Amino acid sequence: MKKTITLLSILFTATMFSQNFTVATETPFIGTTDGSAHLVDVDGDGDLDFFNTGDQGGSGFQGIAQLFTNDGSGTFTLVAGTPFPGVESAASEFADIEGDGDLDLILTGSISGGRIAHLYLNDGTGTFTLDASQPFKDVSVGDVIIEDLDGDSDLDVIISGYNTAAGARITEVYKNDGANPAVFTIFTASPAFALANEGDVDVADTDSDGDLDLLITGNDGSGELTKFYTNDGTGVFTEDATASALFTDMRDSDADFADVDGDGDQDLLIYGRFGSSDREAKLYLNDGTGAFALAAGTPFIGGNAGTVDFFDADNDGDMDVLISGYENSSPNRNTRLYGNDGDGNFTEEISETITGINNADIAIGDIDGNLTKDIVIVGYSNIRIAELYTNSGAPLLSIDNAEVLNGISVYPIPSKGELYVRSEQSDIKSIQLFDVTGSLVKNIILNNSKMDVSSLPKGLYVLKINFETTSPIIKKFIKN
């Protein structure tokens, strides 16, 4: 017989879209194009800081790379004396490369007189130092991915873009040896990956085998392409010709993976341009094995030179999507928010008015500690802009008294590597892992009742355990 207990627990609450996003009238951010933007906690104080790169406009080279710290309430201050050069046609990514609990940075792009691909190590306080020892090839108009590609619990790197020495496009994988400091070596893929820029590189576990598969979109010099590769678990990739043929070839493109229909696997939205003037935004649904099918009847309007970002905008536990870019329609520049009903059916939320931009990037996170997702958009809208939109909707996570089934065991807590979830109920469907801001970290399908959490940063996390026939249960755990 299952027992129930009453305890202080984290519950999910929902809200409808209702003019949740409001533009902040004063920020110190500089508008840019062709750059990258991030909301990340660089100084370990528990709030999200802002990093922005790109072309600020004007004659000659006008690249910038600026870091702003957050006081916790959403008030930002420019950090002086950072080691980052100004960059245009930039890409960047933050991750804990050293495994010391803070976020390091890889920055690529065009600088005055050349191109770079630099690793900057964080001392934990938000002070960065260039590590010039790494073999990364300089690129611009590319992308950066930092993930564990070979299953050895350290972070590897993918860098794509146009390389100076080669005089051509490259896509390079760099394997991490796991030492501290990290040492990277180039991994030679056979056959070689598609060589592209003006596109996107993204990874997700699409076939539910516990490793990360790879998507590449962009321009290979002769035209647009979209290629998809499956991972054997050791970081060896093989092109999935069926998926590559299904996905529309795109350039000036972006893509994002998310579980849009709540079935525990990773679906895909690709946005970009093909042919002379055709623009598309296509959603592909995953059956859980990595086999995709084009979703019919979606409301998405195609565009290019923009960005696609899945996130839970209205805090109802499913993935909505924000899309910006240049469209065939008038006005040409748009930023559109589409709400999800939980089953993968989307509706444009016309009540949310966010400035339309192209040559854009968007950063999403809770900047003011109210447990809702805020937005920073950066791009071109007749002028270069960087606008912050705060979200006044109801928070995803709240504290309340609740009755929770006592048949669920989550252990060990704290956990350093493997976390076990066991249930008197045999019908666990999927598990969603959230951080304390309410951000969905990943969707999990259990393997023998256990999951690998070794790559997670230290902190408090929330598991939403979904069942086939009963209501979800919420459990907390601590990662050490």
Beta strands, then each sheet from edge to edge (+ up, - down):
strand 1: 4-12
strand 2: 21-23
strand 3: 37-40
strand 4: 49-55
strand 5: 63-70
strand 6: 76-78
strand 7: 88-95
strand 8: 104-111
strand 9: 114-122
strand 10: 128-131
strand 11: 139-147
strand 12: 156-163
strand 13: 168-176
strand 14: 184-187
strand 15: 197-204
strand 16: 213-219
strand 17: 224-231
strand 18: 237-239
strand 19: 251-258
strand 20: 267-274
strand 21: 278-286
strand 22: 292-294
strand 23: 304-311
strand 24: 320-326
strand 25: 333-340
strand 26: 346-348
strand 27: 358-365
strand 28: 374-380
strand 29: 384-391
strand 30: 397-405
strand 31: 408-411
strand 32: 418-423
strand 33: 428-435
strand 34: 440-444
strand 35: 450-452
strand 36: 459-467
strand 37: 473-479
sheet 1: 1+ 30-
sheet 2: 2+ 29- 28+ 27-
sheet 3: 3+ 4- 5+ 6-
sheet 4: 7+ 8- 9+ 10-
sheet 5: 11+ 12- 13+ 14-
sheet 6: 15+ 16- 17+ 18-
sheet 7: 19+ 20- 21+ 22-
sheet 8: 23+ 24- 25+ 26-
sheet 9: 31+ 32- 35+
sheet 10: 34+ 33- 36+ 37-
end
